[in-house]
Amino acid sequence: MKKFILLIPIFLYSETFEDIIKKINSSPAIKSAVYLQKSAANLYKSQKGRNLPSIDASINALRLKDTPVIYFHSKFMPASKFQVGKKSKFQGEIALKYPIFSGFAIEALINKAKWQKEEADLKVKDLKRNLYLKAAALFSSAISLNYSLKALKEAKKAINEAYKKAKGLYENGLIPPSYLYNIKAQTYDIEAKIIEAKSQKEELLNYLSYLTDSKIASLEFKQNDIKLPKRETLIRKALKQREDIKALKKALEIDKEEIKLAKSSLYPKVALIGALKREGDSLRLNGDGYTNPDKSYIGASISLNLFNGFSDKYKIEAARMKKLSKEEFLKDYENQVKTNIKNAYLKLSSLKAKLKSQKAKVKAKEEYYKLTKGRFENKLASADELSRAIASLAKAKAKEGSLKAAIFKEKIEILLLKSSDIKLSNHNF
């Protein structure tokens, strides 16, 4: 009887930066902001209702202590008393009120709610942009540690091979025991650095897991180049598309409506009023036998405040100063964005130059390691020289990887300096 063994491959799924971004979009932080966004949208709909008539229905029931009466007085006879109502009194009313003119207050409140809704929409997008920036920093640091771990593992392999060779030489009496102990000490040092790097990487993965609200076990980094627009093009797009800048502009529109709202108190308020109203001594509202049951009416109301201690004047001025302050803040903010973009491009150029230099250093360190290894095997170099060559090569490779990760992070940050819409799929992460 043949036995079949089913082999089930176990894959450890690695997350790309694009995967991280997608998970952030459904994280609790974003969901919380989206609920606030929906709240602002509903408040806007609520304010729009101010332009429509309001209809209220009411019913009142009263029980008087005494029966309503009226007295007639005469010089020639005692005062006469006549009943004019009953102790029980019921009133039913359906009243309508329609604002004709509110001094532009209603229009200002509706527009203010509209800008607040749009501001809330932009704040969700800007929150995403800031979370993407945090994710880029964490992802870059974790990838840098991946390069360090790879270099350390290569160094560990090289030092183990050197130890085996040194042990053979020692057993044949060709080198002193101190050489062997030196290499062994270097092995322990590399192992300690590997443990430290793994611990640091695990911390970063935990932060990414928190940011995305999902378990991030490992990362995948593809070194496909990210194409960036020219600096001036990106500055122009940032000033036009950045969610935080657009939100500040919406805030300015809100301040404009605040000024209109403050000025509305200087105008009269006009409204139409009317009601279907009936009275009676029971819930049938068919009168009480003394007055007519139908008390329906139609009319208009006009009100204008003539003086309130200059309160309106100062309120208008306060709203105007607030708007002017925000205008200056927006100018300063835009200048800051321009500066950040210019500095980011300068930093990227510097990182690219450093990477080019580091690649040459790695090549030099590799050649020096090969040379030192050969010299050690021919007893022309000490174990200390070989250990330093291995450690120096590992450090150089780790530095090269760190620079690659830093360039990736800088490019992502430059794209995010434009807006949250960085279209990652176009960059083949």
SELUM-490102 format. One record per residue (C-alpha): residue in three letters; x negated, y negated, z. Coordinates in steps of 0.25 Angstrom, whole numbers, padded with zeros to 4 digits, always signed. Last residue first. Example, Ala and Ser with C-alpha at 12.3 -4.5 7.8 and 13.67 -1.06 7.14 Angstrom:
2
SER-0055+0004+0029ALA-0049+0018+0031
END
This chain:
429
PHE-0024-0198-0019ASN-0021-0199-0034HIS-0020-0215-0035ASN-0007-0216-0042SER+0000-0207-0032LEU-0004-0217-0021LYS+0005-0228-0026ILE+0000-0239-0017ASP+0014-0245-0013SER+0011-0250+0001SER+0006-0263-0005LYS-0007-0270-0010LEU-0016-0269+0002LEU-0011-0254+0001LEU-0019-0252-0012ILE-0032-0258-0005GLU-0030-0249+0007ILE-0029-0237-0002LYS-0042-0241-0008GLU-0049-0244+0005LYS-0045-0230+0011PHE-0050-0223-0002ILE-0063-0231-0001ALA-0064-0227+0014ALA-0062-0212+0011LYS-0073-0213+0001LEU-0082-0220+0010SER-0080-0210+0021GLY-0083-0199+0012GLU-0096-0205+0008LYS-0099-0208+0023ALA-0096-0193+0026LYS-0106-0189+0015ALA-0117-0198+0021LYS-0115-0193+0035ALA-0116-0178+0030LEU-0128-0181+0022SER-0135-0188+0034ALA-0131-0176+0044ILE-0137-0166+0034ALA-0150-0175+0032ARG-0151-0177+0047SER-0150-0162+0050LEU-0161-0159+0040GLU-0170-0170+0045ASP-0168-0164+0060ALA-0170-0150+0055SER-0184-0155+0050ALA-0189-0156+0036LEU-0201-0149+0029LYS-0197-0135+0034ASN-0194-0130+0019GLU-0179-0129+0023PHE-0180-0142+0029ARG-0186-0149+0017GLY-0175-0142+0008LYS-0164-0147+0018THR-0170-0161+0018LEU-0170-0162+0003LYS-0156-0157+0002TYR-0152-0167+0013TYR-0159-0178+0006GLU-0152-0175-0007GLU-0138-0175+0000LYS-0141-0188+0008ALA-0145-0195-0006LYS-0132-0191-0012VAL-0124-0195+0000LYS-0131-0209+0000ALA-0128-0210-0015LYS-0113-0207-0012GLN-0114-0217+0000SER-0118-0229-0009LYS-0107-0227-0019LEU-0098-0226-0007LYS-0103-0239-0001ALA-0100-0246-0014LYS-0086-0240-0014LEU-0084-0245+0000SER-0089-0259-0003SER-0080-0260-0015LEU-0068-0255-0006LYS-0071-0266+0004LEU-0071-0277-0006TYR-0058-0272-0011ALA-0052-0272+0003ASN-0058-0286+0006LYS-0050-0292-0006ILE-0038-0284-0002ASN-0038-0289+0013THR-0041-0303+0008LYS-0029-0304-0001VAL-0020-0298+0010GLN-0025-0308+0020ASN-0022-0319+0010GLU-0008-0313+0009TYR-0006-0313+0024ASP-0011-0328+0025LYS-0001-0332+0015LEU+0010-0324+0022PHE+0007-0330+0035GLU+0008-0344+0029GLU+0022-0341+0024LYS+0026-0334+0037SER+0022-0347+0045LEU+0030-0356+0035LYS+0042-0346+0037LYS+0042-0347+0052MET+0040-0362+0051ARG+0053-0363+0043ALA+0061-0354+0053ALA+0056-0363+0065GLU+0060-0376+0057ILE+0074-0370+0055LYS+0076-0366+0069TYR+0071-0380+0073LYS+0081-0387+0065ASP+0092-0378+0069SER+0089-0380+0084PHE+0090-0395+0083GLY+0099-0396+0096ASN+0110-0388+0090PHE+0118-0399+0082LEU+0129-0399+0071ASN+0131-0384+0070LEU+0141-0382+0059SER+0153-0373+0058ILE+0164-0371+0048SER+0175-0361+0049ALA+0186-0357+0039GLY+0201-0352+0040ILE+0211-0341+0039TYR+0221-0336+0049SER+0230-0325+0053LYS+0238-0326+0066ASP+0249-0317+0062PRO+0258-0313+0074ASN+0266-0326+0075THR+0268-0331+0090TYR+0279-0328+0100GLY+0284-0314+0097ASP+0271-0307+0100GLY+0266-0305+0086ASN+0265-0293+0077LEU+0251-0289+0081ARG+0255-0274+0082LEU+0245-0272+0093SER+0254-0279+0102ASP+0258-0293+0107GLY+0254-0299+0093GLU+0244-0306+0085ARG+0239-0306+0071LYS+0226-0310+0064LEU+0221-0309+0050ALA+0209-0318+0050GLY+0201-0328+0042ILE+0188-0336+0043LEU+0180-0343+0032ALA+0166-0347+0036VAL+0157-0360+0035LYS+0145-0362+0043PRO+0139-0376+0042TYR+0124-0378+0039LEU+0113-0382+0048SER+0113-0368+0055SER+0109-0362+0041LYS+0095-0368+0042ALA+0090-0358+0051LEU+0095-0347+0042LYS+0089-0353+0030ILE+0076-0354+0038GLU+0077-0339+0042GLU+0080-0336+0027LYS+0066-0342+0024ASP+0060-0334+0035ILE+0066-0321+0029GLU+0060-0324+0016LEU+0046-0326+0022ALA+0048-0312+0029LYS+0050-0307+0015LYS+0037-0313+0011LEU+0030-0306+0023ALA+0036-0293+0019LYS+0031-0295+0005ILE+0017-0297+0011ASP+0018-0285+0019GLU+0023-0276+0008ARG+0011-0280-0001GLN+0016-0281-0016LYS+0014-0296-0021LEU+0002-0300-0012ALA-0003-0286-0014LYS-0001-0286-0029ARG-0010-0298-0031ILE-0021-0293-0021LEU-0021-0280-0029THR-0023-0287-0042GLU-0034-0296-0036ARG-0041-0284-0031LYS-0040-0276-0044PRO-0031-0263-0043LEU-0036-0251-0036LYS-0038-0237-0042ILE-0039-0226-0031ASP-0049-0216-0035ASN-0046-0201-0033GLN-0054-0196-0021LYS-0043-0187-0016PHE-0042-0185-0001GLU-0034-0174+0005LEU-0031-0175+0020SER-0028-0165+0031ALA-0019-0161+0042ILE-0009-0173+0041LYS+0004-0169+0049SER+0015-0178+0047ASP+0021-0192+0052THR+0012-0199+0042LEU+0005-0209+0051TYR+0005-0199+0062SER-0001-0188+0053LEU-0011-0198+0048TYR-0015-0201+0062ASN-0017-0187+0065LEU-0025-0185+0053LEU-0034-0196+0058GLU-0036-0189+0071GLU-0039-0176+0064LYS-0050-0183+0056GLN-0056-0188+0068SER-0056-0174+0075LYS-0062-0168+0062ALA-0073-0179+0062GLU-0077-0176+0076ILE-0077-0161+0074ILE-0086-0163+0062LYS-0095-0172+0069ALA-0097-0162+0080GLU-0100-0151+0070ILE-0111-0160+0064ASP-0117-0163+0077TYR-0117-0148+0081THR-0124-0145+0068GLN-0134-0156+0070ALA-0138-0149+0083LYS-0140-0136+0076ILE-0149-0143+0066ASN-0158-0149+0077TYR-0158-0136+0085LEU-0164-0128+0073TYR-0175-0139+0071SER-0178-0139+0086PRO-0180-0123+0085PRO-0193-0126+0077ILE-0194-0122+0062LEU-0201-0111+0054GLY-0201-0100+0065ASN-0193-0091+0056GLU-0181-0091+0065TYR-0182-0107+0064LEU-0182-0106+0049GLY-0170-0097+0049LYS-0163-0106+0059ALA-0166-0118+0051LYS-0160-0112+0039LYS-0147-0109+0046TYR-0147-0122+0053ALA-0148-0129+0039GLU-0137-0121+0034ASN-0129-0125+0046ILE-0133-0140+0044ALA-0128-0140+0030LYS-0115-0134+0033LYS-0113-0144+0044ALA-0117-0155+0035GLU-0106-0150+0025LYS-0096-0150+0036LEU-0100-0164+0040ALA-0099-0169+0026LYS-0085-0163+0025LEU-0081-0168+0038SER-0085-0182+0035TYR-0078-0182+0022ASN-0065-0178+0029LEU-0068-0189+0039SER-0067-0199+0028ILE-0054-0193+0024ALA-0048-0195+0038SER-0053-0209+0038SER-0047-0212+0024PHE-0034-0205+0028LEU-0033-0213+0041ALA-0036-0227+0034ALA-0026-0223+0022ALA-0015-0219+0032LYS-0017-0233+0039LEU-0016-0240+0026TYR-0004-0232+0022LEU+0003-0235+0035ASN+0001-0250+0032ARG+0007-0248+0018LYS+0019-0240+0023LEU+0021-0251+0034ASP+0021-0261+0022LYS+0032-0253+0015VAL+0041-0253+0027LYS+0038-0268+0029LEU+0042-0271+0015ASP+0056-0265+0017ALA+0058-0272+0030GLU+0054-0286+0023GLU+0065-0282+0012LYS+0075-0281+0023GLN+0071-0293+0031TRP+0072-0301+0018LYS+0086-0296+0016ALA+0089-0299+0031LYS+0084-0313+0029ASN+0093-0315+0016ILE+0105-0311+0023LEU+0102-0320+0035ALA+0099-0332+0026GLU+0112-0330+0018ILE+0120-0329+0031ALA+0114-0342+0036PHE+0115-0350+0023GLY+0123-0361+0030SER+0133-0350+0034PHE+0143-0353+0023ILE+0156-0345+0019PRO+0156-0335+0030TYR+0168-0326+0030LYS+0176-0323+0042LEU+0187-0313+0042ALA+0196-0310+0054ILE+0205-0297+0056GLU+0213-0300+0069GLY+0222-0293+0079GLN+0228-0300+0091PHE+0236-0294+0102LYS+0243-0301+0114SER+0250-0296+0126LYS+0255-0306+0136LYS+0266-0311+0126GLY+0267-0324+0120VAL+0274-0338+0120GLN+0283-0337+0132PHE+0290-0350+0136LYS+0289-0358+0149SER+0297-0370+0151ALA+0293-0381+0160PRO+0304-0388+0169MET+0314-0397+0163PHE+0315-0412+0159LYS+0301-0416+0158SER+0297-0404+0149HIS+0286-0394+0149PHE+0285-0382+0140TYR+0277-0370+0144ILE+0271-0359+0135VAL+0269-0344+0139PRO+0260-0333+0136THR+0263-0321+0146ASP+0253-0320+0157LYS+0241-0311+0159LEU+0239-0310+0144ARG+0236-0296+0138LEU+0227-0298+0126ALA+0223-0288+0114ASN+0214-0292+0103ILE+0211-0286+0089SER+0200-0289+0080ALA+0195-0287+0066ASP+0183-0294+0060ILE+0180-0297+0045SER+0167-0303+0041PRO+0166-0309+0027LEU+0153-0305+0019ASN+0140-0314+0019ARG+0136-0308+0032GLY+0136-0294+0027LYS+0123-0296+0020GLN+0117-0297+0034SER+0120-0282+0037LYS+0114-0278+0024TYR+0101-0285+0028LEU+0102-0278+0041ASN+0104-0265+0034ALA+0091-0267+0026ALA+0083-0271+0038SER+0087-0259+0046LYS+0083-0250+0033GLN+0069-0257+0034LEU+0068-0254+0049TYR+0072-0239+0046VAL+0061-0239+0035ALA+0051-0245+0045SER+0054-0233+0055LYS+0053-0223+0043ILE+0039-0229+0039ALA+0033-0227+0053PRO+0040-0213+0054SER+0032-0208+0042SER+0039-0206+0028ASN+0030-0215+0020ILE+0018-0211+0028LYS+0020-0197+0023LYS+0019-0202+0008ILE+0006-0210+0012ILE-0001-0198+0018ASP+0003-0189+0006GLU-0004-0200-0003PHE-0016-0200+0006THR-0017-0185+0003GLU-0013-0174+0013SER-0020-0161+0014TYR-0011-0148+0015LEU-0019-0137+0022PHE-0015-0125+0013ILE-0013-0111+0018PRO-0014-0100+0008ILE-0005-0088+0010LEU-0012-0075+0007LEU-0002-0064+0006ILE-0009-0051+0009PHE-0004-0039+0001LYS-0006-0025+0006LYS-0006-0013-0004MET+0000+0000+0000
END
